[in-house]
Amino acid sequence: MQWDQVRELLALQDRLDTPMGGAQPGWSPAVDLYEAPDRYVIVMELAGLSKDDVRIEAQGDRLTLSGARAAPSVTPERYHQMERGHGAFARTFAFAHPIDVERLTADFHQGVLSVTVPKTRGHGPRRITVG
């Protein structure tokens, strides 16, 4: 097997991401994560996968999105460029505010997964009247 520079760089990126708490071994789909006053929203690119290929688990203040993309059915002798990951993936997100696991929703449309993660009610800022 010949040395593949792109594959080595992607593997190095995965190893560097793991200690930071973002990515885990495998490949890491592109993710946008934004916050609104009452919720977080995660948008993940999963081209070529179906909603049945994705698993969503939430517990406490953490959410894990995982799944797998099958390896290409044709294995070329030598890659010239390799940017599309395959195999298992898992991304775990830890939130600053408690999340409401019971009201979490997910939508999968045209290879894009959108997960709405509501914050637990009553944990936002509140004004205290001094008596």
Secondary structure, 3 states (H helix, E strand, C coil): CCCCHHHHHHHHHHHHHHHHCCECCCCCCCEEEEEECCEEEEEEECCCCCHHHEEEEEECCEEEEEEEECCCCCCCCCCCCCCCCCEEEEEEEECCCCECHHHCEEEEECCEEEEEEEECCCCCCCCCCCC
